[in-house]
Amino acid sequence: MSAKRFIETVASPAPAAPAASEAGPRLHRAEPSDRPVRNPGVPLDLDVVRGIRVNRSAVERRAATIPTRRTVKKQWQAAWLLRAITLMDLTTLSGDDTPGTVRRLCAKARRPLRDDLARALGVDDLGITVAAICVYHAMVPTAVEALAGTHIPVAAVSTGFPAGLSPLEERVAEIRASVAAGAREIDVVITRAHVLTGNYEALYDEVHRFRDACGDAHMKAILATGELGTLGNVARASMVAMQAGADFIKTSTGKEGVNATLPFALVMCRMIREFHERTGYAVGFKPAGGIRSAKAALEYLYLMKDELGDRWLRADLFRFGASTLLTDIERQLEHFVTGRYAAAYRMPMP
Protein backbone atom coordinates (compact mmCIF):
# COMPACT_ATOMS: atom_id res chain seq x y z
CA MET A 1 0.00 0.00 0.00
CA SER A 2 1.37 3.45 -0.88
CA ALA A 3 1.91 6.16 1.70
CA LYS A 4 -0.92 8.19 0.20
CA ARG A 5 -3.30 5.23 0.18
CA PHE A 6 -2.53 4.45 3.83
CA ILE A 7 -3.41 7.98 4.89
CA GLU A 8 -6.65 7.86 2.91
CA THR A 9 -7.51 4.46 4.37
CA VAL A 10 -6.95 5.49 7.97
CA ALA A 11 -8.95 8.69 7.45
CA SER A 12 -11.92 6.77 6.05
CA PRO A 13 -14.85 5.72 8.25
CA ALA A 14 -14.13 2.90 10.65
CA PRO A 15 -15.41 -0.49 9.50
CA ALA A 16 -18.24 -2.14 11.29
CA ALA A 17 -17.34 -4.48 14.14
CA PRO A 18 -16.62 -7.99 12.84
CA ALA A 19 -19.10 -10.79 13.25
CA ALA A 20 -18.30 -13.30 15.97
CA SER A 21 -17.11 -15.85 13.40
CA GLU A 22 -14.63 -13.30 11.97
CA ALA A 23 -13.33 -11.80 15.19
CA GLY A 24 -10.83 -14.52 16.05
CA PRO A 25 -8.65 -13.87 19.09
CA ARG A 26 -9.73 -10.24 19.38
CA LEU A 27 -13.36 -10.99 20.16
CA HIS A 28 -12.92 -9.27 23.56
CA ARG A 29 -12.09 -5.91 22.01
CA ALA A 30 -15.06 -3.62 21.39
CA GLU A 31 -14.77 -1.00 18.65
CA PRO A 32 -16.09 2.56 19.09
CA SER A 33 -18.35 4.09 16.50
CA ASP A 34 -16.94 6.26 13.71
CA ARG A 35 -17.85 9.34 15.74
CA PRO A 36 -17.66 8.18 19.35
CA VAL A 37 -19.82 9.94 21.88
CA ARG A 38 -17.80 12.24 24.10
CA ASN A 39 -17.17 10.76 27.55
CA PRO A 40 -19.56 12.59 29.91
CA GLY A 41 -18.13 10.90 32.98
CA VAL A 42 -19.79 8.37 35.24
CA PRO A 43 -20.24 8.16 39.01
CA LEU A 44 -17.11 7.28 40.94
CA ASP A 45 -16.99 3.52 41.46
CA LEU A 46 -14.53 2.85 44.25
CA ASP A 47 -15.07 -0.90 44.06
CA VAL A 48 -13.74 -0.86 40.50
CA VAL A 49 -10.89 1.51 41.30
CA ARG A 50 -9.68 -0.24 44.45
CA GLY A 51 -10.06 -3.64 42.84
CA ILE A 52 -7.52 -2.85 40.12
CA ARG A 53 -4.36 -4.95 40.31
CA VAL A 54 -1.37 -4.80 37.97
CA ASN A 55 1.10 -7.63 37.41
CA ARG A 56 4.29 -5.66 36.93
CA SER A 57 6.33 -8.57 35.57
CA ALA A 58 3.68 -9.38 32.98
CA VAL A 59 3.40 -5.74 31.93
CA GLU A 60 7.14 -5.40 31.50
CA ARG A 61 7.36 -8.65 29.49
CA ARG A 62 4.52 -7.54 27.21
CA ALA A 63 5.98 -4.04 26.78
CA ALA A 64 9.35 -5.53 25.84
CA THR A 65 7.73 -7.41 22.93
CA ILE A 66 6.06 -4.36 21.40
CA PRO A 67 9.09 -3.20 19.37
CA THR A 68 9.82 -6.75 18.17
CA ARG A 69 6.44 -8.34 17.37
CA ARG A 70 5.58 -5.96 14.55
CA THR A 71 7.75 -4.08 12.07
CA VAL A 72 7.10 -2.01 8.98
CA LYS A 73 9.58 -1.15 6.24
CA LYS A 74 9.87 0.90 3.05
CA GLN A 75 6.62 2.45 1.81
CA TRP A 76 4.65 1.03 4.73
CA GLN A 77 6.98 2.67 7.22
CA ALA A 78 6.69 5.96 5.34
CA ALA A 79 2.91 5.66 5.54
CA TRP A 80 2.94 5.01 9.28
CA LEU A 81 5.22 8.00 9.82
CA LEU A 82 2.92 10.24 7.81
CA ARG A 83 0.09 9.07 10.03
CA ALA A 84 2.21 9.92 13.08
CA ILE A 85 2.50 13.53 11.87
CA THR A 86 -1.28 13.84 11.75
CA LEU A 87 -1.47 12.58 15.36
CA MET A 88 0.99 15.09 16.80
CA ASP A 89 0.31 17.84 19.33
CA LEU A 90 3.22 20.04 18.26
CA THR A 91 4.38 21.58 21.51
CA THR A 92 6.41 24.46 22.89
CA LEU A 93 6.46 24.78 26.66
CA SER A 94 9.67 26.66 27.37
CA GLY A 95 10.25 29.56 29.69
CA ASP A 96 11.72 31.55 26.80
CA ASP A 97 8.72 31.16 24.49
CA THR A 98 7.91 34.33 22.57
CA PRO A 99 5.07 35.25 20.19
CA GLY A 100 7.53 34.81 17.34
CA THR A 101 8.39 31.28 18.47
CA VAL A 102 4.72 30.36 18.60
CA ARG A 103 3.98 31.85 15.18
CA ARG A 104 6.82 29.86 13.62
CA LEU A 105 5.55 26.71 15.33
CA CYS A 106 2.08 27.36 13.92
CA ALA A 107 3.55 27.80 10.44
CA LYS A 108 5.23 24.42 10.84
CA ALA A 109 1.94 22.94 12.02
CA ARG A 110 0.25 24.11 8.83
CA ARG A 111 2.98 22.61 6.61
CA PRO A 112 4.86 20.00 8.62
CA LEU A 113 6.53 18.50 5.54
CA ARG A 114 8.80 20.26 3.08
CA ASP A 115 6.98 20.72 -0.23
CA ASP A 116 9.51 18.62 -2.17
CA LEU A 117 9.10 15.72 0.25
CA ALA A 118 5.32 15.87 0.08
CA ARG A 119 5.46 15.83 -3.74
CA ALA A 120 7.94 12.95 -3.81
CA LEU A 121 5.71 10.94 -1.47
CA GLY A 122 2.63 11.70 -3.54
CA VAL A 123 0.74 13.26 -0.62
CA ASP A 124 0.96 16.96 -1.48
CA ASP A 125 -2.78 17.07 -2.23
CA LEU A 126 -3.83 15.57 1.13
CA GLY A 127 -3.29 18.72 3.16
CA ILE A 128 -1.37 16.94 5.92
CA THR A 129 -1.13 18.96 9.14
CA VAL A 130 -0.41 18.16 12.77
CA ALA A 131 -3.34 17.45 15.09
CA ALA A 132 -2.94 20.48 17.37
CA ILE A 133 -0.59 23.11 18.76
CA CYS A 134 0.10 22.94 22.52
CA VAL A 135 1.24 26.08 24.36
CA TYR A 136 1.08 27.87 27.69
CA HIS A 137 -2.03 29.94 28.45
CA ALA A 138 -0.25 33.23 27.76
CA MET A 139 0.44 32.13 24.18
CA VAL A 140 -3.09 30.95 23.36
CA PRO A 141 -4.23 34.22 21.67
CA THR A 142 -1.09 34.28 19.50
CA ALA A 143 -1.57 30.66 18.43
CA VAL A 144 -5.29 31.14 17.74
CA GLU A 145 -4.52 34.12 15.52
CA ALA A 146 -1.71 32.29 13.69
CA LEU A 147 -3.95 29.28 12.98
CA ALA A 148 -7.00 31.28 11.87
CA GLY A 149 -8.64 29.69 8.83
CA THR A 150 -7.36 26.19 9.60
CA HIS A 151 -8.92 23.23 11.37
CA ILE A 152 -5.93 22.94 13.73
CA PRO A 153 -7.01 23.46 17.36
CA VAL A 154 -4.98 25.16 20.07
CA ALA A 155 -4.40 23.16 23.23
CA ALA A 156 -3.42 24.98 26.43
CA VAL A 157 -1.63 23.42 29.37
CA SER A 158 -3.42 24.52 32.49
CA THR A 159 -4.13 24.02 36.22
CA GLY A 160 -0.75 25.14 37.49
CA PHE A 161 1.24 23.16 34.93
CA PRO A 162 3.49 21.26 35.51
CA ALA A 163 3.21 20.69 39.29
CA GLY A 164 -0.51 21.36 39.67
CA LEU A 165 -0.10 22.68 43.20
CA SER A 166 -1.67 26.12 42.92
CA PRO A 167 -4.99 26.70 44.72
CA LEU A 168 -7.90 24.83 43.15
CA GLU A 169 -9.93 27.97 42.38
CA GLU A 170 -6.96 29.46 40.54
CA ARG A 171 -6.58 26.29 38.48
CA VAL A 172 -10.26 26.28 37.54
CA ALA A 173 -10.09 29.98 36.63
CA GLU A 174 -7.06 29.30 34.44
CA ILE A 175 -9.02 26.71 32.46
CA ARG A 176 -11.88 29.14 31.90
CA ALA A 177 -9.47 31.88 30.83
CA SER A 178 -7.81 29.59 28.25
CA VAL A 179 -11.17 28.53 26.85
CA ALA A 180 -12.26 32.17 26.64
CA ALA A 181 -9.03 32.97 24.78
CA GLY A 182 -9.84 30.38 22.12
CA ALA A 183 -8.28 27.12 23.30
CA ARG A 184 -10.32 24.16 22.09
CA GLU A 185 -8.39 21.59 24.11
CA ILE A 186 -7.12 21.83 27.69
CA ASP A 187 -4.33 19.67 29.13
CA VAL A 188 -4.81 19.60 32.91
CA VAL A 189 -2.51 18.14 35.58
CA ILE A 190 -3.86 16.16 38.47
CA THR A 191 -2.77 16.45 42.10
CA ARG A 192 -0.41 13.51 42.43
CA ALA A 193 -0.82 13.44 46.22
CA HIS A 194 -4.44 12.32 45.82
CA VAL A 195 -3.22 9.19 44.05
CA LEU A 196 -0.27 8.56 46.35
CA THR A 197 -2.49 8.76 49.45
CA GLY A 198 -5.39 6.81 47.92
CA ASN A 199 -7.78 9.77 48.16
CA TYR A 200 -9.70 8.87 45.02
CA GLU A 201 -12.78 10.87 46.02
CA ALA A 202 -10.69 14.08 46.04
CA LEU A 203 -9.09 13.15 42.71
CA TYR A 204 -12.50 12.48 41.14
CA ASP A 205 -13.94 15.77 42.44
CA GLU A 206 -10.92 17.72 41.18
CA VAL A 207 -10.97 16.26 37.67
CA HIS A 208 -14.77 16.60 37.53
CA ARG A 209 -14.46 20.32 38.31
CA PHE A 210 -11.82 20.69 35.62
CA ARG A 211 -14.14 18.96 33.14
CA ASP A 212 -17.01 21.32 33.98
CA ALA A 213 -14.72 24.33 33.53
CA CYS A 214 -13.62 23.07 30.11
CA GLY A 215 -17.16 23.18 28.73
CA ASP A 216 -17.01 22.25 25.04
CA ALA A 217 -13.21 22.18 25.03
CA HIS A 218 -11.84 18.65 25.22
CA MET A 219 -9.86 17.81 28.34
CA LYS A 220 -6.68 15.74 28.53
CA ALA A 221 -5.84 14.64 32.07
CA ILE A 222 -2.07 14.49 32.66
CA LEU A 223 -1.24 11.83 35.24
CA ALA A 224 2.52 12.52 35.54
CA THR A 225 3.10 8.77 35.54
CA GLY A 226 6.75 9.04 36.52
CA GLU A 227 5.71 10.57 39.86
CA LEU A 228 2.97 8.08 40.76
CA GLY A 229 5.29 5.42 42.12
CA THR A 230 3.74 2.19 40.81
CA LEU A 231 1.95 0.82 37.77
CA GLY A 232 -1.03 0.14 40.03
CA ASN A 233 -1.25 3.82 40.90
CA VAL A 234 -1.09 4.68 37.20
CA ALA A 235 -3.95 2.27 36.49
CA ARG A 236 -6.15 3.57 39.30
CA ALA A 237 -5.47 7.23 38.42
CA SER A 238 -6.39 6.46 34.81
CA MET A 239 -9.70 4.90 35.81
CA VAL A 240 -10.67 7.74 38.18
CA ALA A 241 -9.82 10.39 35.57
CA MET A 242 -11.99 8.64 32.99
CA GLN A 243 -14.86 8.20 35.44
CA ALA A 244 -14.63 11.95 36.13
CA GLY A 245 -15.04 12.74 32.42
CA ALA A 246 -11.57 12.99 30.88
CA ASP A 247 -11.62 12.95 27.07
CA PHE A 248 -7.98 11.80 27.02
CA ILE A 249 -5.57 10.46 29.57
CA LYS A 250 -2.00 11.63 29.09
CA THR A 251 1.19 10.17 30.52
CA SER A 252 3.33 13.16 31.44
CA THR A 253 3.99 16.87 31.44
CA GLY A 254 7.40 16.30 29.89
CA LYS A 255 8.98 17.98 32.93
CA GLU A 256 9.31 14.90 35.15
CA GLY A 257 12.45 12.81 35.51
CA VAL A 258 10.62 9.85 33.92
CA ASN A 259 8.03 10.57 31.25
CA ALA A 260 6.28 8.33 28.72
CA THR A 261 7.35 4.67 28.71
CA LEU A 262 5.83 1.63 27.05
CA PRO A 263 4.91 -0.04 30.37
CA PHE A 264 3.03 3.08 31.51
CA ALA A 265 1.36 3.31 28.11
CA LEU A 266 0.35 -0.35 28.14
CA VAL A 267 -1.30 -0.04 31.55
CA MET A 268 -3.18 3.11 30.51
CA CYS A 269 -4.37 1.49 27.27
CA ARG A 270 -5.69 -1.52 29.19
CA MET A 271 -7.63 0.86 31.46
CA ILE A 272 -9.04 2.66 28.40
CA ARG A 273 -10.17 -0.67 27.03
CA GLU A 274 -11.75 -1.69 30.34
CA PHE A 275 -13.54 1.65 30.68
CA HIS A 276 -14.87 1.36 27.13
CA GLU A 277 -16.13 -2.15 27.74
CA ARG A 278 -17.84 -1.08 30.99
CA THR A 279 -19.41 2.17 29.78
CA GLY A 280 -19.33 2.26 25.97
CA TYR A 281 -17.37 5.55 26.04
CA ALA A 282 -14.12 5.74 24.08
CA VAL A 283 -11.36 7.75 25.77
CA GLY A 284 -8.22 8.88 23.98
CA PHE A 285 -4.58 8.37 24.91
CA LYS A 286 -1.65 10.79 24.69
CA PRO A 287 1.92 9.72 25.45
CA ALA A 288 4.13 12.75 26.00
CA GLY A 289 7.65 13.49 27.12
CA GLY A 290 10.80 11.95 25.69
CA ILE A 291 9.30 10.71 22.40
CA ARG A 292 11.94 12.12 20.07
CA SER A 293 12.59 9.48 17.41
CA ALA A 294 10.54 8.07 14.57
CA LYS A 295 11.34 4.59 15.89
CA ALA A 296 9.76 5.43 19.26
CA ALA A 297 6.69 6.87 17.55
CA LEU A 298 6.24 3.66 15.57
CA GLU A 299 6.39 1.62 18.77
CA TYR A 300 3.49 3.60 20.24
CA LEU A 301 1.51 3.15 17.03
CA TYR A 302 2.11 -0.62 17.20
CA LEU A 303 0.89 -0.57 20.80
CA MET A 304 -2.32 1.25 19.90
CA LYS A 305 -3.07 -1.05 16.98
CA ASP A 306 -2.48 -4.19 19.04
CA GLU A 307 -4.19 -3.12 22.27
CA LEU A 308 -7.05 -0.86 21.12
CA GLY A 309 -7.40 -1.34 17.38
CA ASP A 310 -7.28 0.77 14.24
CA ARG A 311 -9.92 3.22 15.49
CA TRP A 312 -7.41 4.53 18.03
CA LEU A 313 -5.05 5.50 15.18
CA ARG A 314 -7.01 8.70 14.54
CA ALA A 315 -6.44 12.09 16.07
CA ASP A 316 -9.71 12.15 18.02
CA LEU A 317 -8.48 9.18 20.10
CA PHE A 318 -4.68 9.32 19.95
CA ARG A 319 -2.05 12.06 20.13
CA PHE A 320 1.68 12.37 20.55
CA GLY A 321 2.89 15.20 22.75
CA ALA A 322 6.11 16.18 21.00
CA SER A 323 8.42 19.01 20.05
CA THR A 324 11.47 17.44 18.35
CA LEU A 325 9.82 14.26 17.04
CA LEU A 326 8.75 15.90 13.78
CA THR A 327 12.37 16.61 12.80
CA ASP A 328 13.36 12.94 13.00
CA ILE A 329 10.24 11.83 11.12
CA GLU A 330 11.12 14.22 8.30
CA ARG A 331 14.68 12.83 8.22
CA GLN A 332 13.34 9.29 7.92
CA LEU A 333 10.96 10.28 5.14
CA GLU A 334 13.78 11.98 3.24
CA HIS A 335 15.81 8.78 3.57
CA PHE A 336 12.88 6.84 2.10
CA VAL A 337 12.73 9.25 -0.86
CA THR A 338 16.45 9.76 -1.54
CA GLY A 339 18.24 6.89 0.18
CA ARG A 340 20.25 9.39 2.24
CA TYR A 341 19.86 10.85 5.72
CA ALA A 342 19.80 14.63 5.70
CA ALA A 343 21.26 16.83 8.40
CA ALA A 344 18.66 17.82 10.98
CA TYR A 345 19.09 21.54 10.13
CA ARG A 346 17.41 20.88 6.77
CA MET A 347 14.17 20.28 8.69
CA PRO A 348 14.53 23.01 11.32
CA MET A 349 11.93 23.45 13.97
CA PRO A 350 11.06 26.99 15.01
N, C-alpha and C positions, 0 to 999 in steps of 0.2 A: 504494500500500500504506500502511495506517495505521501510526502509530508503534507501537501495540501489536502489530499483526500482524508487523511487522519483528522486534521482539524475540522473539516466539514462533517465527518462522521461523529466526532465527539460533541459537536455543537448541535447535532440533530436531536429530535425528541427521543427520550429514553424509550427503549422497547418495553413492551408489556412483560410482566413477570412470567417466567416460564411455567408451563404446566408441570405437575408433579412428576410425570414420567420423563421430563426433559431436564429437571433441575439437578439430578445427580447429587454429588456430595455437598452442594451448596443449598440444599433445600431449606436449611435453617435461616438463610439470610433473606430478609424481606427487602424489597426495593421500594423506594419512595416514588411518588408520582412525578411526572415531568415538571410540574410546578408545585413542589411540596408546600403544604400549609406552614406558615411561620409558627414556630414553637411559642405558644402562649404561656407556658409554664403550667405546672401541676402542683397540687398540695405537697408539702414536704412529707416524705415517707421515710421515717427514721428506721423502720424495720428493714427496708431495702438498703438504705445507706450503711447502717451498722452491720448488716449481714454480708457486706462485700469483703471478699478475701482474695488476695493476689498471691499466686505461687511465683515467687521471684525467679527461681531457677528455671521454671518453664518459660517465663516471659523472656529471660535473657537468652535461652536456647533458641526460641522462636525468632527473636529479633536478630540473632546472629545469622539466621538462614535467609533473611530478606534480601541482602545484596547478592546471594549466590543462587537462589532458586529460580530467578527470572533474569534474563538479560536481553537487551535489544541492541542491535547494531545497524550501521549504515543508514538507509533512509528511514527505517523505523525509529532509530534513536533520534534522528533529526526531528521527526514528527513529535515524539514525546517531549523533546526540549522546546519545541514551539508551543506545545500545550502548556508546559511549565511557565512560559512567559505570560500566558493569558490567565494564569492562576496567581500571579504575583502581586502582593501589596508592596509596591516600591516605596521604600521607607527612608526618611532622614530624621533622626532623633538625636542630634548633636547640640551641645551647648553653644556652638558657633554658627548655628543655622541663621541664614539671612533671607530676606525676600528674594534676592537674586538666586540663592541656592535652590530655593523651593521652585522658582519659575523654571530653572534649568531642569530640575527633576521632573516637573510636569511636562516639559517639552520631550523629555526622554520617554515618559509614560505614553505620550501620544504616538511616538514613533520609536519603539524599543529596538527595532532592527535597522541597520543601515540599509538604504534603498537598494544598493547593489546586491546585498545578501538576500533581501526579500525577493528580488527579481530572479536571482539564480535558483532559489528554492521553489519558485513558482507560486508564492503566496502573497505577492504584492497587492493583489486585488481583494484580499480577505480583511484588510483593515485591522491587523493584529495590534492590540494594545495590552497594557497590563490591566489587572483587575481593579486596582485602586491605588491611590497615593495615601501614605500614612505619615502624619506630621503632628507636632505639638499644637495645642489649642491656639497659641498666638499666631501660628502660620496658616490657620484654616482659611481666613478671608483671602489671603494671597493665593493659596492653592485653588480655591473655588473660582476665583477670577481667571487664573491661568488655564483652567480646564473648562471654561464656559464653552458651550456648544458641543461638548463630548458627552459620552455616556459614562465616563470614568468618575466614580464617586471619590469623595475625600473622606478618609478615616482619621479621626482624632484620638490620640491617646489621652486618657482622662483619669479622674479620681486619684489625684496625687501621684501620678506615674513618676518613677517606677515603684516606689516603696508602698504607696497606698496607705500612708499613715496620717494624712491630714484629717481634720475633723469631718465627720460624715456629711454634715450639711454643706460644707465647702465642696466636697467631692460631688455631691448631687448637683449643686449649683454650677460646677464646672461642666458637667454633662449638658445641662440645659443651655449654657452659654455656647458650647460647641455646636449643638444642634441649631441654635438660633443663628449662628454664623454661617451655616450651610453644610456642616458635616452630615453625611448620610450614613456613616458607620461610626461607632464609638467603641474603642478598645479600653475596657475597664480593668483595673487590677483589684484582686480580692485582698482581704486582710488575712495574711497567712496564719496569724495567731489563732484565728477561729478554727482552722483545720488542725493545727498542731495541738490545740487543747481539746479537740473534739466538740467544739461548740457549734454544731451544725445548724441549730436554730438561728443563731446570730448570723452565720454565713448566708443562709437562705434569705433572711430578712434584708441583709445588705444588698445582695445581688438583685433581689426582687425590687428594691427601691431604685437601684440603678436602671433596671429594665423599664420601670414606669417613667423615669426621667428621660429615657431615650426616645419615648414615643414611637414614631414611625422609623426612626433610625435603627439599623440593626446593631446589636450589641455582641461584641466578642469578649468573653470573660477570660482574662489572663490569670492562669493559676500560679505562675512562677514555680514550675515543677522542681527546679533545682533547689528550692528552699523549703520544700514540703517534707523532706526527710525520707519517706518510704514510698514505694509504688502503691501500697494500700491507701496512703493519704491522697495520692494523686487520683486514684480511682474514686474515692469517696468525694473529694472536692469536685471532680468532674460531674458526678451524679447530682450533687446538690445544686451546682450551677445550672445544669440543664433543667432540673425541677423548678428552679426559680425563674426560668424563662430565657436563658442564654440562647442566642441564635448560633453562636460558635463557641467552642472552647479552644483556648490558645495556650500553648505550652509556656511561653516565657516573655519577659519584657526585652530580652536581649542584653540586659544589664547585670544579670546574675553570673556567678562564677561558673555554673553549669546551666546550659540552656536546653534547646531541643535535642533529644536523643531518641533513637529508635525504640528502646524499651518504654520510655515515657509515652511516645506516640502510640505504641501498640496498646498499652493499657487504656489510653484515652479513646482510641478507636473501638475497643471492645465495649467500653461504657456507652459510647454513642450507639453502637449496635443494640445493646441491651435496652437502652432508653427508647430507641425506635420500636423495638419489638414489644415493649410494654405499653407505649402510648400512641404509636403511629406517627409521632413527630420526628422529622429528620433534622438533626443538628449538625452544623458544619465543624470542621477541624482546621486549625491553623498552627502549624509548627513555625517557630520563629526563634532566631538567635543562633548564630554559628553555622547557618546553611549557606555556604559560600561557593560550593562547587557544583557543576552540572551533575557529577556522579552522585553527590548527596541528594540532589533534587530528584533524580531518577529513583533512588531508593525509597523516598517517601511516596512517589507515585506508585511504585510496586506495592508498597504497603497498603495504600488506599484501595487499589484494584483488588488485592487479595482479601482484605479484611472487610471492606464495605461495598465494593462493586463499582462498576463503571459510572454509576450516577454520581458518585462522590469525586469524579474527575472533572467537575464543572465548578466555575467560580462561585456559584451560590452555595456550595457545600464544601469547598476546599480552597485554602489560600496558603501561600508561602509568605512569611514576613521576612523580607530580605532587602539588602542595600547593595551588596557587591555581587550577588549571585548572577545578575543579568550579564555582567561583563564576562564571566566564564562561560555562560551559555552561548553568548555571541562568538567567543573564541572557538568553541566546539563546532558551532554551525559553520564558521568559516573553514575549519579543517575539513568538514564534510564536503564543502563546495570546492575547495582548492587543493586539498591534500596537505596543507601546511597550517601550522599554528601561528597566528598573528600575535604580535606584541599586544599586551593589554591596553596600551595607550591608544591603539587604533579604535577601541570601543570605550572611550572615556565616559565615566559617569560624571554627573555634575559635581 
